[in-house]
Amino acid sequence: MAGLSTTYHLLQKASPGSHVTIIDKAPVGTAGASSVAGGLLHPLSPRGKLVHWGLEGLAATNKLVEAALRFDDAFVLRDELYRMATTPQNAQQLQATAERLPTLCEWLGCNDLGRLRLHKGCKVIHVPTYLQALWKACLQLADERGCTASWSIANTVNDTVAGTVLYAAGDGLFQPKGGILTNRMKLPIQLVRGQSLELKMPDPQSNQPALMCGKYISPSPDSSLVVVGATHEFKEEALSLDQVVEELRERTYDVSPITWDNGKIHRLTSGTRVQSERGQNGRLPIIGRLSTDAWIFTGLSSRGLLYHGIYGEILADAILEDSENAIWERSQDLSWWKSKFVVKET
């Protein structure tokens, strides 16, 4: 998501004759955390608080979604989501959110504690299909602008590559063994594994809503499948299938007992996110310059879908201006990681 967003915005503003090459370990949308992301696009925290740059991020992502929809209109699975109240206090928080943000959401009282309906730009997206469509939008934009773009499959980046290099989000940058940047620098991040389950249902779930309760239950492009996710794992050794089932069932059963009572485990998926340190504005990503010809965009944590659009545009401006001023002018807070960045001797 980070790399494609920045690519799209670079091509929007680059001079004719410019070329962008994406180097990734697999074809677009088929590897990494983005390929198994839950795809829940909304700007709220579990307590119903509007996150930092939440509305701005939502608007920026929806512009990219509109561009991608010209090439595939099937990746938007739903145009609304529901955040379920989990305690009486949480219900009060979500009701207050509905009063503060009536153009974005509405409170629905029901037999349980109630739920907050998120719409007006909030969506459920099948992320792999979205990324494939966004790449097609990049190719069309390159053609319109007199530029070129290509996708190269490789496991590493040649240090002698010409031009400006952007290291975009991906746990492959930082894995203890074989990470591209692991031996070169230390950044204020953690790697967080997330495992999710696909449950096979006996009947098509064409009307399956997206339900959030700390974890989530979400529809799939395959109407016979329901997605339940995700764990939040920091240990090197992954949770076993039984442990994943136990954790996710405990957190989501009350929200949708029919899913667990009738569903059968179809598949376990896993992805590793790059999570930045929490600050006064939450977990801000790491964007900026690493060296004269190298930039970085990582640390989107669990908000990649919300934030990849707005931060990709900011970073594209900085790269084209060859100056981080384009970043700091938008927010000095985005320099937070600079004082914690350490280059290792290699």
N, C-alpha and C positions, 0 to 999 in steps of 0.2 A: 504493500500500500504506500509506504513512504517513498520508495523509488519511483513508482509510476506516477504518483502525484507530482513529484518534483519534475519528472520528465515532461509531463503534460504542460506544466506552467513554464518550463524552460522553452519548450517549442512554441508556446504562445507569444513569447517576447524575444526570442533569439533572432539574430540577423540571418538573412538568407545565406545558404551555404553551410550553416552549422550542422554538426552531426552529434547525435547522442547514441551511445552504445550501452545497453543494460547487460551486465554480466551476472548471471545467476546460475545456481547449480541445477536448475530444472526448467522446463517450459513454464510459461506464465500461469500462475494460479494452481500449481500442482505440488508445491513443496513449502515448507516453513509454516510458521504459526498462522500466516494469512490464509493458507489453504484450508485450515480447519477452524477459523474464527467463527464465533457465534453469529455475527452479522446483525447485532442489535444496535441500530442507530438512534441515539437519543442523547440529550444533554444533561441528564439528572443523576445525582448520586442516589444510593439506596434510601437515604432519608428524605429524598425529594428536593435536595438543594441543587440549584443551578450551578454546574461546575464552571471553573474559570474558562472564559471564552466559549462557553457552551453554545450559545445561540449563534455566535460568529462561526464556530466550527461546524455547526449543523448546516448553516447556509452555504459554507464553502464546499462541504462534502456533497450537498445536493446539486451544486453546479457540476461537479464531476460526474455524479450519477446521471444527470441530464445528458451530458456528453456521451456517456457510455450507453445510454438507452437507445441511441440511434443505431447501435449495432446488435443489441440483444435486449429485448423487453421482458425477458422471463426471469431475470435475477432479482427483481423486487418481489418478494414472496408475500409480504403484507404491508399495508400502509398505516398500521397502528400497532402499538404494544401496550401491555398492561403491567403495571407495577403493583404487586399484591401487598397489602398491608399485613405485616407479620405479628404485630402487637398493637394493643390499643394506642400506645404512644405513637407508633409508626403511622397508624391510621390518622391521628391528629396532624402529624407532620405532612402527610400526603394531601389531606384536605386543605391545609394552609397553602400548599403548593398550587393546587387547583385555583385557589382564590387569587394568588399572586400572578399566575401565568395562564389566564383563561384562554388565550389564543393558541396555547400549545397543548393544554391538557384539560381533562375534566374528571371530577370525582364521581365514582359510581358506588353508591351504597348497595349492599346486597346481604345475603344471609350470613356470609362470613364477615370478616372485619372490613371488607370493602377493597376497592382497587382504584388505581389512577390510570385513566386511559390517556396514552400519549399518541398524538397524531399531528397533523399540520407540519409535515416534514420528517417526522419520525417514521422509521421503516424497519422491516426485516429484510436483509439482503443476503443472497447466496454469494459469499465473497469470492470464491474461485471464478464463477461465471462473470461477476462484476469486473474482476481484474482482467480477464481475457477481453471483455468488451472495452475496457478503458485503454488497453494496449492498442486495440484497433483504432480507437479515437486518437491516440498518439500518432499512429502511422498516417492517418488521414490529415491530421493537423500538420505533420511534417511535410507532407506533399503540398498542402495549401500554402505553406510558408516558404517553400523552396529549400527545405531542410531535409535531412535524412535521419532515420532511426533504425536501429537493429537490435536484435536479442541474441546474445551469445551465451552458450551453455558451457560453464567451466566451474571448477571447484575452488579456484583462487584467482587473485588479481596479479598480473605481472607488474612488478615494481617499475618496469621501464615503460609502462603504458603512457602514451602521449596525451597531453591535454589535462584538463581539470578532472579530478576523481572525487566522486561522492560515495562515501561508505554509508549505505542506507540500512535501516533497521533490519536486524536478523540475528538470531542467536548464533549463527555460524560465524559471526564476527568475533565472538567472545568465548566460545567453548574452550574449556581448559585444555583440551587436546585438539589441535588443528584449527583453532579459531584464527581468522585472518589478522585480527588486531591484538590477540591475547598477549603475545610476547613483546608488543611494542608500547603499550600504554595501559594505564589504569584509569577507569572512569567510574563515577559514582552510580553504579548500576547493580542490579541483581538479575539473575536468570530465574524465571518462574515457569515451571511446567504446568500446563493445564491439560487435563484429560477429560474427554466427554464421551457420552454413550449415544449410539443410535439404537433406538428400540423399534422393533418391527411390530406393527399393529395388525390385528386380524382383519380390520376393515379400513378402507381409505380414510385419511384424516384431512379431507379437503378444506375443512373450516378450522383446523387447529390454530388457536391463537398463540401469540408469543407471551409467555408469562414470566415475570421476573420477581425473585424473592430472595435476593442475595446470590442464589444460583439462577438458572433459567431452564425453561421448557420451551422449545421453539419448533416451528414447522420446518420441513425439508422440501426440496424440489420433488422428491419422491413422496407422494402422498401416503405411502404405506409406512413411512418412517417418521419418528419424532426424535428430536435431538434434546438431550439433557446434559447440561454442563454447568460449570466446569470446575475441576479441582484447582487448588492453588498450592503448588508443591515447590518447596525450596530445596529439598534434599536431593542429593545426586542420584540416589536409587528411587526409581518411580514406584508409586503405589501399585499394588497388584490389582487385577480385575475385580476381585472380591472386595478389596478396600475401596476402590472407586465406586462400585455399586452401593456399598454401605453408606459412604459419605453423601453421594448424590441423592439416594433414596431418602435418607434421613432429612435432608434439607428441602426436598421438593414434594414428598408424598402428599402432604396435606393440601398442597396447591392443586394437584391433579392426580388423585388416587387411581383414576381409570387408566392413566398412562402406565403406572407400575403394575396394576392388577392384570391388565390385558397384554402389555407389551412383552416381547421377548428380545433379549440382547442380540443385536445384529452385528454391531461393530464397535470397537473402542478406537477413538482417535486421540492423538496427542500432538501438542505443539508447545514450543518454549518461547515465552515473551521476554523482551528486555524491559525491565522495570527500573525507572529512575527513583531517586530518593524523594521522599515527600517533603514539600516545603509549605509556605504559608498559602500558596495558591494550588495546593495539591501536587500531583506528580507532573511536572512540566517536562517536556522532552528535551533531549540534548540536540541542539542544532547550532552549527557554526563552523569555524575554520579550525582544522587541525594543523595545517602547515601551509606553505605558500600555494601549493596546487592541490590540496586535499581538504575536503569538507566532510562533515558527518551529520547524519540525521538518524537518531535512534532514541530509545527510551520512551516509546509511545505507550508502554504498559498495556492496560486493558482498554485504552481509549483510541486505538489506532483508527477505527472507522470514523470516529467523531473528529479526530485531530489531523488526519493525514492531509486533508485538503488545505486547511488554513496555513499549517506550518510548511507544507510543500511549496505554497506560493511565496511565503516570506523568504524561504531559503533560495528559491529560484531567483528572486530579485537580488539577493545578496551575491549569489554566484555571478550573475550577469554584470553587476556593478563592481565585482571583484573587491567587495568591501563588506565587513560585518555591520556597517552602519545601518544597512537596510533592516537588519534584525533588531538592533538596539533602538532604532527609532520607533519600532512597533511596541517594544517592551524591554526595558532594562532588566526585568526579571529573567529574561531568557539567557542572561550571562551567568546564571546561578552556578553552572557546573565548571566554569573556568578556573575558579580558585581551588577546585578539588581534582583537577585534571593533572595527572602525572605521566610524563613520558619516561619509559623504562630504558635503561641501557641494554642494548642487544648486540 
